[in-house]
């Protein structure tokens, strides 16, 4: 199967989940707006979500997948099963201890990490603590789910892992719909949502476990033992966890700062949800697929194939992400108005969320490129270098956010996150090139410049087109009319961008048909098998 089809498999499933996420956020905006209960729920949910990205998705995509793939290559399915049972025994025990400790310390955590600005509002603080206590076991479910996802991805079963997040959105939509149907107040709706998060975590874990069994892997829970395999996993996982959660770390910092202003946390969440659509569909799909593919190529000594995988993946993500960033920058007001402006979500809130979203759009290409660049380190079992860059980025984000928030509010936090994302991208790319782990292609640079040009033309066209459809996009227009106008704008932008990108050579059919195939060129395959060696891990 070509990389393009694998990207499409993961990206398509992620797209379905993200679209449901929009439905969820639309109901959330109508039910809670940017009121105190919205702030409380989003603040409480951010904490287990952060740990999920740190200790689940980030750590296992970076550390577990290469080691699991190596076990399959060296010892077959039986070796991989034994390794999985060793990891599961330790992981389950550690997660259980962390969950109990965090539940007991939740008031302290909320007052110092999650939302220190809530301390002056006893009611909001108390609700946030209780909601966080209900939702924190979600971390345990999702960490085990991440391990199962890593196993499935290594076994080339991508769809089940990608579709699992749909259950979170379906469960939360059901909770919101029930709350709106029964006329529940914001506090009761927040409780419905919190229990929905926990139920969704259990459902996702059950679906992935069934998927692993269907893939032929049957394993059980062993007594935790500190084996050499587990030790190697932990050595790789800790820095990978920090690296994989860079976006969430920066968002948590932004949340801590934003908690001093009423409604700011909800504003950031609503803007985050929009730009997460292209980030999830493109960035996460590429990151999930590229790591096992790159690990396998390097393990087999196919260095040229690995270089081709990296270049084609970066080309692919920019081909799809640059126009998304341009569109978000130009029509952020229209997007937010159509998606959210109803019920408790006012026109003034639309203006604030839209300006924040536009800035996030400028950082979108960087956030996606990080997903494509990190596997270049992780596949070589080097997780410390990206962690160092993450530390630099977080410090930079803190400095900017603290400096800009008093002046620009939520826009200052978005600016800090976008700038730190670009800083991380530059550090990762330059280091890969300097180490010889990225074969620089002048043709790639030329195509990227042409894609940027096509994006600029598209953005200008979109600006003028949105003016012609302004009457269809006013708050007074019916929702169906607004949706039609927004779809027309997006459709026009896609036609302009793709037509121009292909016309000026920024993209061509061979890029999509031939270059994204994993199979190396016949004339180089034997040469690589004879001469290539795997570079040593960079510690």
C-alpha positions, 0 to 999 in steps of 0.5 A, spaced: 500 500 500 502 506 498 504 512 503 498 516 500 493 510 501 495 509 508 495 517 509 488 517 506 486 511 511 488 515 517 486 522 515 479 519 513 478 516 519 481 522 523 477 527 518 470 523 521 472 524 528 474 532 527 467 533 523 464 530 529 468 534 534 465 540 530 458 538 531 460 537 539 463 544 539 457 547 536 453 544 541 458 546 546 457 553 544 450 553 544 449 550 551 455 553 555 458 559 550 464 562 554 461 562 561 464 560 567 462 552 566 465 552 559 471 555 562 471 550 568 470 544 563 475 545 558 480 547 564 479 540 567 479 536 561 485 539 559 489 536 564 488 529 563 488 530 555 495 533 556 497 527 560 494 523 554 499 526 549 505 526 554 505 519 556 500 516 551 500 518 544 507 522 544 511 516 548 508 510 545 508 513 538 516 515 539 518 509 543 514 503 543 513 503 535 520 502 533 521 497 539 515 493 537 517 493 530 524 491 532 521 485 536 517 483 530 523 483 525 527 479 530 523 474 534 516 474 530 509 475 533 511 471 539 517 476 541 512 482 540 507 478 544 512 477 550 514 484 549 507 487 549 505 483 556 512 486 559 510 493 557 503 492 559 504 490 566 509 496 568 504 501 564 498 498 568 501 499 575 504 506 573 498 508 571 494 506 577 499 509 582 499 516 578 491 516 577 490 515 585 496 520 586 493 525 582 486 524 584 488 525 591 492 532 590 487 535 585 485 541 589 492 543 589 493 541 582 488 546 580 490 551 584 497 551 581 497 548 574 490 547 571 487 554 573 491 558 578 486 564 576 480 560 579 482 560 586 479 567 587 472 564 584 471 559 589 465 556 585 468 555 579 474 552 582 470 547 586 467 545 580 473 545 576 476 540 581 470 535 581 470 535 574 477 533 573 477 528 579 471 525 574 475 525 568 482 524 570 481 516 569 480 517 562 488 518 562 489 511 564 484 508 559 487 512 553 494 510 555 492 503 554 489 505 548 495 508 545 499 502 546 494 498 543 494 503 537 502 502 536 501 495 536 496 496 530 500 501 526 506 496 527 502 491 524 499 495 518 492 496 521 491 503 521 484 504 521 481 502 527 486 506 531 484 512 527 477 511 528 477 510 535 477 517 537 470 518 534 467 515 540 469 520 544 465 525 540 459 521 539 459 520 547 460 528 548 455 529 543 450 525 546 451 528 553 450 535 550 444 533 546 441 530 552 442 536 556 439 541 551 433 536 550 432 536 558 433 543 559 439 542 564 443 548 566 450 549 565 453 546 571 449 539 570 451 539 562 458 540 565 457 534 569 454 530 563 460 531 559 465 529 564 462 522 565 461 522 558 469 523 557 470 517 562 465 513 558 468 514 552 475 512 554 473 505 556 469 505 549 475 506 545 480 502 549 475 496 548 475 497 541 482 497 540 483 491 544 478 488 539 482 490 534 489 487 536 485 481 537 482 481 530 490 482 528 492 476 531 495 478 537 492 475 544 496 477 550 494 478 557 496 482 563 503 480 567 506 481 573 510 488 572 518 486 571 523 491 570 526 487 564 531 490 559 526 491 554 522 495 559 528 499 561 529 501 554 522 503 552 522 508 559 529 511 556 526 512 550 519 514 552 520 520 557 524 525 552 519 522 547 513 524 551 515 531 553 517 532 545 510 529 543 506 533 547 509 540 545 503 543 543 499 541 549 504 543 554 504 550 550 497 550 551 497 548 558 501 554 559 497 559 555 491 556 559 494 558 566 495 565 563 488 565 560 485 563 567 486 570 570 481 573 564 474 570 564 472 566 558 479 566 555 480 559 556 473 557 552 476 562 547 482 559 546 479 552 546 474 554 540 479 557 536 484 550 537 478 546 535 478 549 528 485 549 526 486 542 529 482 539 523 487 540 518 492 538 523 489 532 525 487 530 518 494 531 515 499 532 521 497 526 525 496 521 519 503 523 517 506 522 523 502 515 525 504 512 518 511 515 517 514 512 524 513 505 523 514 506 515 521 509 517 523 505 522 522 499 518 526 502 512 532 504 517 532 497 520 532 494 513 538 498 511 534 502 506 537 509 507 535 512 500 528 509 501 528 513 508 530 519 505 525 519 500 519 517 505 521 523 509 522 528 503 515 526 500 512 526 507 514 533 508 512 535 500 505 532 502 503 535 508 505 542 505 501 541 499 495 540 503 497 545 509 499 551 506 492 552 503 488 551 509 493 556 513 491 561 508 484 560 508 484 560 516 487 567 516 483 570 511 476 567 513 476 566 520 470 570 522 466 567 517 468 560 519 467 562 527 460 565 525 457 559 521 460 554 526 459 557 533 455 564 533 448 561 536 445 561 543 450 563 548 455 565 543 455 572 541 457 576 536 463 579 540 465 572 542 465 571 534 470 577 533 475 574 539 475 567 537 476 569 530 482 573 531 485 568 535 484 563 530 487 567 524 493 567 528 493 559 530 492 559 522 499 562 521 502 557 526 499 551 522 504 549 517 509 549 523 505 544 527 504 539 522 511 539 519 513 537 527 509 531 526 513 529 519 520 531 522 520 528 529 519 521 526 526 522 523 529 522 530 524 517 533 525 512 528 533 512 530 531 511 537 533 518 538 528 522 543 533 526 547 534 531 541 527 533 540 526 533 547 531 539 548 528 543 542 522 542 546 525 545 552 527 551 548 520 552 545 517 552 551 521 557 554 520 561 548 513 560 549 512 562 556 516 568 555 512 571 549 505 569 552 507 572 559 509 578 555 503 579 550 497 577 554 496 583 558 497 587 551 493 582 546 489 578 551 488 571 547 491 573 541 498 574 545 497 567 547 496 564 540 502 568 537 506 565 542 504 558 541 505 559 533 512 562 534 514 557 538 511 552 533 516 555 528 522 555 532 521 548 533 520 546 526 527 550 524 531 546 530 528 540 528 529 540 520 536 544 521 539 538 525 536 533 521 540 536 515 546 537 519 547 530 521 546 527 514 539 524 516 535 528 511 537 528 504 536 535 501 532 536 495 533 543 491 527 540 487 523 540 493 525 547 495 522 549 488 516 546 489 514 549 496 516 556 493 511 555 488 506 552 493 506 558 497 505 562 491 499 558 489 496 559 497 497 567 496 493 567 490 488 563 493 488 567 499 487 574 495 481 570 491 478 568 497 478 575 500 474 578 494 469 572 494 468 573 501 466 580 500 461 578 494 458 573 499 457 577 505 450 578 505 449 570 506 454 570 512 451 575 516 448 573 523 441 574 520 442 569 515 439 562 516 444 557 518 443 553 511 444 559 507 451 561 511 453 554 510 452 554 503 456 560 502 462 557 507 462 551 502 462 555 496 468 559 499 471 553 501 470 550 494 472 556 490 479 556 494 480 549 493 479 550 485 484 556 485 489 553 489 489 546 486 489 548 479 494 553 480 499 549 484 499 544 478 499 549 473 506 552 475 509 545 478 508 546 485 505 539 484 504 534 479 500 527 478 507 523 479 507 526 486 501 523 488 501 517 484 509 515 484 513 518 489 508 517 495 509 509 494 513 506 499 517 501 495 524 503 493 526 504 486 528 497 483 535 500 480 536 502 487 534 497 492 539 492 491 545 497 491 542 500 498 541 492 501 549 492 499 552 498 501 547 502 506 548 501 514 543 504 519 546 510 523 547 509 530 542 512 535 543 519 537 543 519 545 
